[in-house]
Amino acid sequence: MTQTLKIDFISDVVCPWCVVGLGGLEGALARVRGDGIDAEITFRPFELNPQMVPEGENVGEHVARKYGSSPEQSVQARQLIHDKAAEVGFTMNTGPDSRIWNTFDCHRLLHWAAETAPDKQVALKKALFDTHFTEGRNLTDPAVLADAAAAAGLDRAGAAAVLADGRYGEAVRAELALWMSRGINSVPAVVIEGKYLVSGGQPVAVFEQALRKIAEDMAGET
């Protein structure tokens, strides 16, 4: 019998370590499924830059302003994250001219997917990661986001309608507030069964160990 763990993956679309963390989690699940452990993943919203202007900001300028990083430090950090992403099979094409965007509409779209086609929410999250980190497209452009939804197998017209009418805005704000009230102030934050937390873009082995231990603990409670 398969033991299915409930996982809330709190993250932002412009968070590179969230890409790494998702890759690590999926790699771990591939290892443990043969032992009867699986998971139901739901993506929850987190905004790294809720006050970001609609036209976005150059990523180098953004990092320097927010973290005080020098151009040299930014180059080193970018190479590190590119390498970590490659380890989990993801291609990052970001560079000094890349931009960072407001992601509120992305979270509205992910909420829509969770409610109407939950089996496609993971695909949408990955499509949005591709849109930002691999293709370098504008995450505030409704047409770009509708393209991502279509790439994930969702209805493009339905996605465009959600983006146009502001749907799920209040629901997303409520979720943002909920997770912050629970002490989540950095991402990725992977909450398993509502009480176990794995923080950061952890490698496959760390997630595998956590999943096995949690599954064992839960089996002992029944």
C-alpha positions as CSV (number, residue, x, y, z in Angstrom):
1,M,0.0,0.0,0.0
2,T,1.3,3.4,-0.9
3,Q,1.7,6.1,1.8
4,T,0.9,9.5,0.2
5,L,2.3,12.5,2.1
6,K,0.7,15.9,1.8
7,I,3.3,18.5,0.9
8,D,2.8,22.3,0.8
9,F,5.6,23.8,-1.3
10,I,5.8,27.5,-0.4
11,S,7.8,29.4,-3.1
12,D,8.0,32.2,-5.6
13,V,8.4,31.9,-9.3
14,V,11.5,34.2,-9.4
15,C,13.2,32.3,-6.6
16,P,16.1,30.3,-8.2
17,W,16.6,28.1,-5.1
18,C,12.9,27.1,-5.4
19,V,13.8,25.5,-8.8
20,V,16.6,23.6,-7.1
21,G,14.4,22.6,-4.2
22,L,11.7,21.3,-6.4
23,G,14.2,19.3,-8.4
24,G,15.6,17.9,-5.2
25,L,12.2,16.9,-3.9
26,E,11.1,15.3,-7.2
27,G,14.4,13.4,-7.3
28,A,13.8,12.1,-3.8
29,L,10.3,11.1,-4.6
30,A,11.6,9.1,-7.6
31,R,13.8,7.2,-5.2
32,V,11.2,6.4,-2.5
33,R,8.2,5.5,-4.7
34,G,9.4,2.0,-5.1
35,D,9.2,1.7,-1.3
36,G,5.5,2.8,-1.2
37,I,6.1,6.4,-0.4
38,D,4.5,9.1,-2.6
39,A,3.4,12.7,-2.2
40,E,0.7,15.1,-3.2
41,I,2.3,18.5,-3.8
42,T,0.5,21.8,-3.7
43,F,2.3,25.0,-4.4
44,R,1.6,27.9,-2.0
45,P,2.4,31.5,-2.7
46,F,5.2,33.6,-1.4
47,E,6.2,37.0,-2.8
48,L,9.9,37.9,-2.6
49,N,9.2,41.4,-4.0
50,P,5.6,42.4,-3.4
51,Q,6.4,46.0,-4.1
52,M,8.1,45.4,-7.4
53,V,7.1,47.9,-10.1
54,P,5.2,46.6,-13.1
55,E,8.1,47.1,-15.5
56,G,10.4,45.0,-13.3
57,E,14.0,45.7,-12.4
58,N,17.4,44.7,-13.7
59,V,18.4,41.7,-11.6
60,G,21.9,43.0,-10.9
61,E,20.6,46.3,-9.7
62,H,18.0,44.5,-7.7
63,V,20.5,42.2,-5.9
64,A,22.9,45.1,-5.3
65,R,20.1,47.2,-3.8
66,K,18.4,44.5,-1.7
67,Y,21.5,42.5,-0.6
68,G,24.4,44.9,-1.1
69,S,26.1,42.4,-3.5
70,S,28.9,43.6,-5.7
71,P,28.9,42.8,-9.5
72,E,31.6,40.2,-8.8
73,Q,29.6,38.6,-6.1
74,S,26.5,38.5,-8.3
75,V,28.4,36.7,-11.0
76,Q,29.7,34.1,-8.6
77,A,26.2,33.6,-7.1
78,R,24.6,33.3,-10.5
79,Q,27.1,30.7,-11.6
80,L,26.5,28.7,-8.4
81,I,22.8,28.6,-8.9
82,H,23.2,27.8,-12.6
83,D,25.3,24.8,-11.6
84,K,22.9,23.7,-8.9
85,A,20.0,24.0,-11.3
86,A,21.8,21.9,-13.9
87,E,22.3,19.1,-11.3
88,V,18.5,18.7,-11.2
89,G,18.1,19.0,-14.9
90,F,17.0,22.6,-15.2
91,T,18.6,25.1,-17.6
92,M,19.0,28.7,-16.4
93,N,19.9,31.3,-18.9
94,T,19.9,34.3,-16.6
95,G,22.6,36.9,-16.9
96,P,23.5,40.5,-16.0
97,D,20.7,41.9,-18.2
98,S,17.9,39.7,-16.9
99,R,15.0,41.2,-15.1
100,I,13.0,40.3,-12.0
101,W,9.3,40.8,-11.9
102,N,6.3,41.1,-9.7
103,T,4.7,37.6,-9.4
104,F,1.3,38.2,-8.0
105,D,-0.5,37.3,-11.2
106,C,1.6,34.1,-11.4
107,H,0.3,33.1,-8.0
108,R,-3.3,33.9,-9.0
109,L,-2.8,31.5,-12.0
110,L,-1.3,28.8,-9.8
111,H,-4.3,29.1,-7.4
112,W,-6.6,28.7,-10.4
113,A,-4.8,25.6,-11.4
114,A,-5.0,24.1,-7.9
115,E,-8.7,24.7,-7.8
116,T,-9.7,23.6,-11.4
117,A,-7.0,21.2,-12.5
118,P,-4.8,20.2,-9.5
119,D,-3.1,17.5,-11.5
120,K,-1.6,20.2,-13.7
121,Q,-0.4,22.6,-11.1
122,V,3.1,21.2,-10.9
123,A,3.3,21.5,-14.7
124,L,2.3,25.1,-14.5
125,K,4.9,25.9,-11.9
126,K,7.6,24.3,-14.0
127,A,6.3,26.2,-17.1
128,L,6.5,29.5,-15.1
129,F,10.0,28.6,-14.0
130,D,10.9,28.0,-17.7
131,T,9.3,31.2,-18.7
132,H,11.4,33.3,-16.3
133,F,14.7,31.5,-15.9
134,T,15.2,29.8,-19.2
135,E,13.3,32.0,-21.7
136,G,13.6,35.3,-19.9
137,R,10.1,36.5,-20.6
138,N,8.0,39.1,-18.9
139,L,6.0,37.6,-16.0
140,T,3.7,40.6,-15.8
141,D,2.5,40.1,-19.4
142,P,-0.8,38.3,-19.5
143,A,-0.1,36.8,-22.9
144,V,3.2,35.4,-21.6
145,L,1.4,33.8,-18.6
146,A,-1.3,32.4,-20.8
147,D,1.3,30.8,-22.9
148,A,2.8,29.2,-19.8
149,A,-0.6,27.9,-18.9
150,A,-1.1,26.4,-22.3
151,A,2.4,24.8,-22.2
152,A,1.3,23.1,-18.9
153,G,-1.8,21.6,-20.6
154,L,-4.2,24.1,-19.2
155,D,-6.9,26.0,-21.1
156,R,-5.2,29.2,-22.5
157,A,-8.5,31.1,-22.8
158,G,-9.4,30.2,-19.2
159,A,-6.0,31.4,-18.0
160,A,-6.4,34.6,-19.9
161,A,-9.8,35.2,-18.3
162,V,-8.4,34.7,-14.8
163,L,-5.6,37.1,-15.5
164,A,-8.0,39.7,-16.9
165,D,-10.6,39.7,-14.2
166,G,-8.5,39.7,-11.1
167,R,-9.9,36.4,-9.9
168,Y,-8.3,34.7,-6.8
169,G,-6.6,37.9,-5.8
170,E,-8.1,37.9,-2.3
171,A,-7.5,34.1,-1.9
172,V,-3.8,34.6,-2.8
173,R,-3.5,37.5,-0.3
174,A,-5.1,35.3,2.4
175,E,-2.6,32.5,1.7
176,L,0.3,34.8,1.7
177,A,-0.7,36.1,5.1
178,L,-1.4,32.6,6.4
179,W,2.1,31.3,5.7
180,M,3.8,34.4,7.0
181,S,1.7,34.0,10.2
182,R,3.1,30.5,10.5
183,G,6.7,31.8,10.4
184,I,7.5,31.3,6.8
185,N,9.8,34.2,5.8
186,S,12.1,32.6,3.3
187,V,11.7,30.2,0.4
188,P,11.6,27.4,-0.6
189,A,9.8,26.1,2.5
190,V,8.6,22.6,2.1
191,V,6.0,21.7,4.8
192,I,5.2,18.0,5.0
193,E,2.0,16.8,6.6
194,G,1.4,20.3,8.1
195,K,4.2,19.9,10.7
196,Y,7.5,18.9,9.2
197,L,9.6,21.7,7.6
198,V,12.5,21.3,5.1
199,S,13.9,24.7,4.3
200,G,16.0,25.8,1.3
201,G,17.0,24.3,-2.0
202,Q,18.1,21.0,-0.5
203,P,19.7,18.2,-2.6
204,V,17.9,14.9,-3.3
205,A,19.6,13.0,-0.4
206,V,18.3,15.5,2.2
207,F,14.7,15.3,0.9
208,E,14.9,11.5,0.6
209,Q,16.0,11.1,4.2
210,A,13.3,13.5,5.4
211,L,10.6,11.7,3.4
212,R,11.6,8.3,4.7
213,K,11.8,9.4,8.3
214,I,8.4,11.2,8.1
215,A,6.7,8.2,6.5
216,E,8.2,6.0,9.2
217,D,7.0,8.3,12.0
218,M,3.5,8.5,10.5
219,A,3.3,4.7,10.1
220,G,4.2,4.4,13.8
221,E,1.3,6.6,14.8
222,T,-1.3,4.5,13.1
